[in-house]
Amino acid sequence: MHASTHHSWRAQLHAERQRLDYMLRTIETDLRKLLAERRTLLQRRTELEKMTRLVVVPKTSGNCSQPSSTKNENLVRRRVFTPEALDQVALWTSQGVSRDEIAARLGTTMASLQVACSKAGVSLRRENGTYSRKPPGPRGSK
């Protein structure tokens, strides 16, 4: 009897080890998939960050639309002045849209719009329905 009990115990131990090995392989496979998905998402985020310029806006807490009260911890960055947006600004300017209206369409202030356009060499002046995008030059030269 003692030998059959020992054999049964070993068979149960072997079956349990096989079950645990299978679970471990499944978890490792799932982890590899998650890591690959994470890499893809990080690459997409990096691409978006390269395409845009950062503007700080308050983060909202929960479902309410009011900014939360903590100052520095609850700031997120929202991209506003992308190259595409600056091209659109130049187009709107050529169509006679005012600076205030352009800022409102982009969801920013006129001051931020003026600074971004100045740095990018985009003219906000309405001249004969045309617009110009100055090539970047050294700072301080006109």
N, C-alpha and C positions, 0 to 999 in steps of 0.2 A: 504494500500500500504506500509505503513511504516513497518508493521510486516513481509511482504514477502521480503522486501529489507534486513531487519535484518537477516532473515533466510538464504537468499542467501549468505550474507556476512559470516555468521558462517560456512556454508557448504564449502565455498572457503577456509576459514581459516583452517578448519579441513583437507581438501584435501591437502593443502600446508604442514601442519604439518606431515601428513602421508608420503608425498613425501620426506621431509627432514629427517624423521626418517629412511626411507629406505636407503637413501643416506649415512647416518651416519653409519648404520649397515654394508653396503657394504665397506665403507672406513675402518671401524674397522677390518673387516675380511681380507681385503687386507693388512692392517698393521700387523696383526698377522702372515700372511704368509711371509711377508718380514722379520719380526723379526726372524722367525724360520729359514729362508734361511740365514740370517746374522749369526746366531749362528752356523749353519753348516759350513759356510765358515770360521769363526773364529776358529772352532775346527780343520778344515783341515789345516789352516795356522799354528796353534800351533803344530800339528803333524809334519808338514814339518820342522818347526824350531827346534824341538827336534832331528830330524834325521840328521841335518846338522850343519856345522860350518860356521860362518859368515866371509866373506871377503868383504872389501869395494871396490866398483868400481864406476866410475863416471856415473851419470845419463845423458842420452842424451836428448836434447831438441827437441821437435817436431819430424819430420821425418828424420832429419839429423843424421849422425852417429858420429858427433863430440861432445865431452863433452861440456856442457854449461859452461859459464865462472864463475858463482858464485861458491865459494869454498865449504863451509860446507852445504849449504842448498840443494845442488843437488847431494848428495851422497846417494846411495841406497846400500843395502846389498845383495850380491849374495852368495849362498851356493856353496862351492867347495869341501871341504874335508869331505864328508860324510863317515860313516863306510864302505859303499859299495865301494866308491872311493878309500879308503885306502886299502881295500882288492884287488882292481884292481891294485893299485900301486905295491903291493907285488907280484901279479901275473906277471905283466909286468917286474918287476925286475928279477924274476926267469927265465923269457924268454930272458933276456939279453938286454932289452930295456934301453937306457941311461936315466940318470936323466933329461937331457935337453929335450929329446923326451917325457918323461912322463909329465913334466911340460907343454909342448906345448899341449899335448893331453887333459890335464885338463884345459887349458886356464889360467894358473897361472905362476908365476915366479919360477925359480929353488930354490931361497932362501926361498920362502913361502912353497914350497914343502918340502924342507929339515927340516924346523922348524916344520911343521905339522907332518911329519913322525917321527921326533925325539920325539915330545910330545906323539904321539900315540904308539911309540915303534915299528915302521915299519922300517926294514932295507932297505936302498937303495943300499947296497953293493951286487954285483953280485958274488956269491960264489957257484961254482959247479952246477949252475942251480937250486939252492934251495933258498928259502927265509924263513925268520923267523919273527914272530911277537912276540916281547918280552912282557911278562906280565907287566902291570904297577906296578911300585915300588915306594918307597918313593923317593922324590927329593934328589939329591946329592949323592945317593948311586949307586955304580956300580957293 
